[in-house]
């Protein structure tokens, strides 16, 4: 009599394996298919290293360059998994093509750059950030993996948030503003990098119990506190936009009322302890606002003089003395305080079009996911986070930072996951 639940396949028909009576073998194959590949775990380690700023926390570790080492291992793992048929390389069209077109345009801008060597160094860094985009597209292949990446980003965000709050409490401020170290040394970049994580916390807490929700709420409040002490007006506006969109998408009156109360209360507290020389009042006479307007105008002037390839990737700060208005107070050269104008001035129309289309397609596809009942939570998190990036980018130049490409890569992965599940 044949067993009804064999634990191993039965040899029959001349030694061939018959799986009809081996559900355990089928379960093993299913578990193997659902198992996360090595490249995914290496990707998580890489993302955590990026947020942790290891060169500043563990300077001795830089002997082996841990982030670069892990990134190289991700590449090797993806190649191995492709060669042995475990997975196929994915591209995420058209966003992947647009990102490559933007990197190529940035590279071409070195040919006519005001400082070719400086522009080439910037393009090399941009290529590393673009590679991270394709890491996410190829390593994140299901919603469980997507949630895992979001959890790592949430945990990683604790490093700059805690470091910024520590510096604020210890009085380690620059012009009354707190930040951290390394890639988080700029208060504006600390603020926007935390703003885009808030929608992820909302998404991760939606199907969970109260314990996880309270933990994510505590983490979000820590982010909000860190954003406040950066005294970044662009960051506060981005936070307000993200929180408002999250509340609107929830369609829950109690949640919306509580969110509005927390937001208004937080802004009131922030205004009382504002330590910058300027706040949101008297913007017409605000020096920093005038500088931002001046850098934007200078960026347009750079584009008009170099419409095809701009002044060179990263070289708007080099061109600033040539285009700065007369009589404007400035301690030195200023970077363009608008991400889109920065791209326009540094890479011209050849770089501006693919960059804007990349963000536009990412928003469009995220919105489609948000409207579908099955993927509404995932899509809404992506869409709101991208809008947070856009709002923050209107008052800051964030082209050469990691987080736009991490976010857009995760959005592309979410779209592919939804397409494959359907």
C-alpha positions in Angstrom: 0.0 0.0 0.0 1.4 3.4 -1.0 1.7 6.0 1.7 -0.5 9.1 1.3 2.1 11.6 2.7 5.6 10.4 1.8 8.5 12.4 3.2 10.7 11.6 0.1 10.1 10.9 -3.6 9.5 7.3 -4.6 11.7 5.7 -7.3 9.7 4.1 -10.0 9.6 3.5 -13.7 13.2 2.4 -14.1 14.7 4.7 -11.5 12.8 7.8 -12.4 11.5 9.9 -9.5 7.7 10.0 -9.1 6.5 13.1 -7.1 2.9 12.2 -7.2 3.1 10.8 -3.6 5.6 13.3 -2.3 3.9 16.5 -1.1 6.8 17.1 1.2 9.1 17.4 -1.8 6.7 19.8 -3.4 6.6 21.9 -0.2 10.4 21.9 -0.1 10.5 23.2 -3.7 7.9 25.9 -2.8 9.9 27.0 0.2 13.0 27.1 -1.9 11.3 29.3 -4.5 10.1 31.7 -1.7 13.5 31.8 0.0 15.3 35.2 -0.3 18.5 35.0 -2.4 21.9 35.9 -1.0 21.8 39.2 -3.0 18.8 40.3 -1.1 20.5 39.9 2.3 23.6 41.6 1.1 21.5 44.5 -0.2 20.0 44.9 3.3 23.5 45.0 4.8 24.5 47.6 2.2 21.6 49.9 2.9 22.2 49.7 6.6 25.9 50.6 6.1 24.8 53.6 4.0 22.6 55.0 6.7 25.1 54.1 9.5 27.9 56.3 8.1 30.5 53.7 9.0 33.5 55.8 8.1 32.6 58.2 10.9 31.2 55.6 13.5 34.0 53.0 12.9 36.9 54.8 11.2 39.1 51.6 11.5 36.6 49.7 9.4 37.4 51.8 6.4 40.5 49.8 5.8 38.3 47.2 4.2 35.7 49.7 2.8 32.7 47.7 4.1 30.0 49.5 2.0 32.0 49.1 -1.2 32.8 45.5 -0.3 29.2 44.6 0.3 28.1 46.4 -2.9 30.6 44.3 -4.9 29.3 41.2 -3.3 25.7 42.2 -4.3 26.9 42.5 -7.9 28.6 39.1 -7.8 25.6 37.5 -6.2 23.3 38.8 -8.9 25.6 37.6 -11.6 25.8 34.2 -10.0 22.0 33.9 -9.5 21.5 34.8 -13.1 24.1 32.4 -14.5 22.7 29.5 -12.5 19.1 30.3 -13.5 17.9 31.3 -10.0 16.7 34.6 -11.3 16.7 36.9 -14.4 18.0 40.4 -14.4 15.3 43.0 -14.5 15.4 46.5 -15.9 12.1 48.3 -14.9 11.3 50.0 -18.2 11.0 53.0 -18.8 12.3 54.2 -15.5 15.6 52.2 -15.8 16.2 53.6 -19.3 15.5 57.1 -18.1 18.0 56.8 -15.2 20.7 55.5 -17.6 20.0 58.4 -20.0 20.4 60.9 -17.1 23.7 59.3 -16.1 24.9 59.4 -19.7 23.9 63.1 -20.0 25.7 63.9 -16.8 28.8 62.2 -18.2 28.5 64.1 -21.5 28.3 67.4 -19.5 31.9 66.8 -18.4 33.0 67.5 -22.0 31.9 71.2 -21.7 32.1 71.6 -17.9 33.6 74.6 -16.2 35.7 72.2 -14.2 35.8 68.8 -16.0 37.7 66.9 -13.3 35.2 68.0 -10.6 32.3 67.1 -12.8 33.8 63.6 -13.6 34.1 62.9 -9.8 30.4 63.8 -9.4 29.4 61.5 -12.3 31.4 58.6 -10.7 29.4 59.1 -7.4 26.1 59.4 -9.4 26.9 56.1 -11.1 27.2 54.4 -7.7 23.9 55.8 -6.6 22.3 54.7 -9.9 23.7 51.2 -9.4 21.8 51.0 -6.0 18.6 51.7 -8.0 19.2 48.6 -10.0 20.1 46.6 -6.9 16.6 47.3 -5.6 14.9 46.5 -8.8 16.6 43.1 -9.1 16.8 42.0 -5.4 13.3 43.0 -4.2 11.1 40.4 -5.9 8.0 40.1 -3.7 6.1 42.2 -1.1 7.8 40.4 1.8 11.2 41.5 0.4 9.8 45.0 -0.1 8.7 45.2 3.5 12.1 43.9 4.6 13.8 46.8 2.8 11.4 49.3 4.3 12.2 47.9 7.8 15.9 48.3 7.2 15.4 51.9 6.0 13.3 52.6 9.1 16.0 51.2 11.3 18.7 52.9 9.3 16.9 56.3 9.7 17.4 56.0 13.5 21.1 56.6 13.1 20.8 60.2 11.6 17.8 61.0 13.7 19.5 60.0 17.0 22.8 61.6 16.0 21.0 64.9 15.1 19.1 65.0 18.4 22.2 64.2 20.3 24.1 67.1 18.7 21.2 69.4 19.4 21.0 68.5 23.1 24.8 68.8 23.4 24.8 72.2 21.7 26.8 71.0 18.6 25.0 73.3 16.2 25.9 75.2 13.1 24.1 78.6 12.8 21.7 77.3 15.4 20.8 74.1 13.4 21.5 70.5 14.2 22.7 67.7 11.9 24.9 64.6 12.1 28.0 63.6 10.2 29.1 62.5 6.7 26.2 62.4 4.2 24.0 63.7 7.0 26.2 66.7 7.8 23.8 69.1 6.0 20.6 69.8 8.1 18.4 70.0 5.0 19.6 66.6 3.9 18.9 65.1 7.3 15.4 66.5 7.2 14.4 65.3 3.7 16.0 61.8 4.2 13.7 61.3 7.2 10.6 62.9 5.7 10.5 60.2 2.9 10.6 57.4 5.6 7.4 58.5 7.4 5.0 57.0 4.7 6.9 53.7 5.0 6.3 53.6 8.8 2.5 54.2 8.1 2.5 51.3 5.6 4.3 48.9 7.8 2.1 49.6 10.8 -1.2 49.2 8.9 -1.7 45.4 9.1 0.1 44.9 12.4 -0.9 44.7 16.0 -0.8 47.6 18.4 2.6 46.7 19.7 4.2 47.2 16.3 2.1 50.3 15.6 3.2 52.0 18.8 6.8 51.2 18.1 6.5 52.7 14.6 4.7 55.7 16.1 7.6 56.2 18.5 10.1 55.9 15.7 8.1 58.4 13.6 8.0 60.9 16.5 11.7 60.6 16.8 12.0 61.4 13.1 9.7 64.4 13.5 11.8 65.7 16.5 15.0 65.4 14.5 13.4 67.2 11.5 12.3 70.0 13.8 15.8 70.6 15.3 17.3 70.8 11.8 15.2 73.9 11.5 14.9 73.2 7.8 11.9 75.0 6.4 11.9 72.8 3.3 12.0 69.8 5.5 9.1 71.0 7.6 7.0 71.8 4.5 7.8 68.3 3.1 6.8 66.7 6.4 3.5 68.7 6.4 2.8 67.5 2.9 3.6 63.8 3.7 1.6 63.8 6.9 -1.4 65.5 5.2 -1.3 63.0 2.3 -1.1 60.0 4.7 -4.0 61.3 6.7 -6.1 61.9 3.5 -5.3 58.5 2.2 -6.4 56.8 5.4 -10.0 57.9 5.1 -10.3 57.7 8.8 -11.8 60.7 10.6 -10.1 59.9 14.0 -6.7 59.3 12.3 -7.1 62.5 10.3 -8.0 64.6 13.4 -5.2 63.1 15.5 -2.7 63.7 12.7 -3.8 67.3 12.2 -3.6 67.9 16.0 -0.1 66.5 16.2 1.1 68.4 13.1 -0.3 71.8 14.3 1.0 71.1 17.9 4.5 70.2 16.5 4.7 73.3 14.4 3.7 75.4 17.3 6.4 73.9 19.5 8.9 74.2 16.8 8.1 77.9 16.3 8.7 78.5 20.1 12.1 76.9 20.1 13.2 78.0 16.6 16.9 78.8 16.9 17.7 80.1 13.5 17.9 83.8 12.8 14.9 83.5 10.5 11.6 81.6 10.5 8.6 81.6 8.2 7.8 85.2 9.0 9.2 88.2 7.0 10.3 86.0 4.1 10.7 89.1 1.9 13.6 90.3 4.0 15.0 86.9 4.9 18.6 86.5 3.8 18.5 82.8 3.3 15.3 83.0 1.2 16.9 85.7 -0.9 19.9 83.5 -1.4 17.7 80.6 -2.5 15.9 82.8 -5.0 19.2 84.1 -6.3 20.6 80.5 -6.8 17.5 79.6 -8.7 17.7 82.6 -10.9 21.5 82.0 -11.4 20.6 78.3 -12.3 18.3 79.5 -15.1 20.9 81.9 -16.3 23.5 79.0 -16.4 21.0 77.0 -18.5 20.4 79.8 -20.9 24.1 80.1 -21.5 24.7 76.3 -21.8 21.3 74.9 -22.9 22.4 71.5 -24.2 24.7 70.1 -21.5 24.7 72.8 -18.8 27.8 74.0 -16.9 28.8 70.5 -15.9 27.5 68.0 -13.4 28.0 69.4 -9.9 29.5 72.6 -11.3 26.7 75.0 -10.5 28.6 75.8 -7.3 31.7 76.5 -9.4 29.7 78.8 -11.8 27.9 80.6 -8.9 30.5 83.5 -8.7 30.0 84.2 -12.4 26.2 84.4 -12.1 25.6 85.7 -8.6 23.7 89.0 -8.5 25.5 92.1 -7.3 25.2 93.0 -3.7 23.9 89.7 -2.4 25.4 88.6 0.9 27.1 85.2 0.7 30.0 83.7 2.6 31.0 81.7 -0.4 29.8 79.8 -3.4 26.3 78.5 -3.1 24.8 75.3 -4.6 21.5 75.7 -6.4 18.7 75.3 -3.9 16.2 73.6 -6.2 16.8 70.0 -7.3 15.1 70.5 -10.7 16.8 73.8 -11.5 20.1 72.2 -10.4 19.7 69.4 -12.9 18.7 71.9 -15.6 21.7 74.2 -15.0 24.3 71.3 -14.6 23.2 68.9 -17.3 21.1 71.0 -19.7 18.1 69.8 -21.5 19.7 66.4 -22.2 19.8 65.6 -18.5 16.7 67.5 -17.3 14.2 65.7 -19.5 15.1 62.1 -18.4 15.4 63.2 -14.8 11.9 64.8 -14.7 10.4 61.9 -16.7 12.0 59.4 -14.2 10.2 61.1 -11.3 7.0 61.6 -13.3 6.7 57.9 -14.4 7.5 56.8 -10.8 4.7 59.0 -9.5 2.3 57.8 -12.2 2.9 54.1 -11.6 2.8 54.5 -7.8 -0.5 56.3 -8.2 -1.8 53.4 -10.2 -0.8 51.0 -7.5 -2.4 53.2 -4.9 -5.7 53.1 -6.8 -5.8 49.3 -7.1 -7.4 47.6 -4.0 -4.8 44.8 -3.8 -1.8 47.2 -3.9 -3.3 50.3 -2.4 -1.1 50.4 0.8 2.2 49.7 -1.1 1.4 52.2 -3.8 0.3 54.9 -1.5 3.5 54.6 0.6 5.6 55.0 -2.6 3.5 57.9 -4.0 3.5 59.9 -0.8 7.2 59.4 -0.2 8.0 60.6 -3.8 5.8 63.7 -3.2 7.8 64.3 0.0 11.0 64.2 -2.1 9.5 66.6 -4.7 8.4 69.1 -2.1 11.7 69.0 -0.2 13.5 69.3 -3.6 11.9 72.6 -4.4 14.1 74.3 -1.8 17.2 72.0 -1.8 19.6 70.5 -4.3 19.5 66.8 -3.8 20.6 65.4 -7.1 23.9 63.9 -5.8 22.5 62.2 -2.7 21.6 58.5 -2.2 18.0 58.8 -1.2 16.2 59.8 -4.4 17.6 56.7 -6.2 16.9 54.4 -3.2 13.3 55.7 -3.2 12.7 55.5 -7.0 14.3 52.1 -7.1 12.0 50.8 -4.4 9.0 52.3 -6.3 10.1 50.5 -9.5 10.4 47.2 -7.6 6.9 47.7 -6.1 5.5 48.1 -9.6 7.2 45.0 -10.9 6.0 43.0 -7.8 2.4 44.1 -8.5 2.7 43.2 -12.2 4.1 39.7 -11.5 1.5 39.0 -8.8 -1.3 39.9 -11.3 
